[in-house]
């Protein structure tokens, strides 16, 4: 793990998942929105945590699916 990589508070989550994302324009500026893996505008792969209280929270974004899955694996192992 890189020393500057964000490490979430694992106690808030009961699981993690990876989603491909596109960049969208909002009133506040640019944001990421989940998309299909074959979307030609795919910009990043996002790692999301399942909040114990319900819903998803964005944790990090990555340039490749492989990188995102690697981070996901590390986060999932911290739940055990």
C-alpha positions in Angstrom: 0.0 0.0 0.0 1.3 3.5 -0.9 1.9 5.6 2.2 -0.4 8.4 0.9 -3.4 6.0 0.1 -6.5 6.8 2.0 -7.6 4.1 4.5 -11.3 4.3 5.4 -12.7 3.7 8.9 -13.6 0.0 8.3 -15.9 0.0 11.3 -18.4 2.1 9.3 -18.8 -0.6 6.5 -20.0 -4.1 6.2 -18.7 -4.6 2.6 -17.1 -3.0 -0.4 -17.7 -2.9 -4.2 -16.2 -1.6 -7.4 -18.1 0.3 -10.1 -17.0 1.9 -13.4 -17.8 5.6 -13.5 -18.2 8.5 -15.9 -17.7 12.2 -15.1 -20.9 14.3 -15.1 -21.6 18.0 -14.7 -23.6 19.1 -11.7 -24.5 22.6 -10.3 -21.5 22.2 -8.0 -19.1 21.1 -10.7 -17.9 17.7 -11.9 -18.9 14.5 -10.1 -18.7 10.7 -10.8 -21.7 8.6 -11.7 -21.8 4.9 -12.0 -22.0 3.5 -15.6 -21.7 0.2 -17.5 -18.2 -1.3 -17.9 -18.4 -0.9 -21.7 -19.4 2.8 -21.6 -17.1 4.7 -24.0 -17.0 7.6 -21.6 -15.8 5.5 -18.7 -13.4 7.7 -16.7 -12.5 5.9 -13.5 -13.2 2.8 -11.4 -14.6 3.7 -8.0 -14.4 1.8 -4.8 -17.5 2.2 -2.6 -18.2 1.0 0.9 -21.5 -0.4 2.1 -22.5 1.7 5.1 -23.8 -0.4 8.0 -26.6 2.2 8.3 -27.5 1.7 4.6 -26.3 3.2 1.3 -23.0 3.5 -0.4 -20.1 5.8 0.2 -17.4 6.6 -2.3 -14.0 5.9 -1.0 -11.5 6.1 -3.9 -11.2 6.2 -7.6 -8.6 4.3 -9.8 -7.5 4.4 -13.4 -8.0 0.7 -14.0 -10.4 -2.1 -12.8 -7.4 -4.2 -11.7 -6.1 -1.4 -9.4 -9.6 -0.9 -7.9 -10.0 -4.6 -7.3 -6.6 -4.8 -5.6 -7.7 -2.0 -3.2 -11.1 -3.6 -2.7 -9.3 -6.9 -1.7 -7.2 -5.0 0.9 -10.3 -3.3 2.3 -12.3 -6.5 2.4 -9.5 -8.3 4.3 -9.6 -5.6 6.9 -13.2 -6.4 7.7 -12.3 -9.9 8.9 
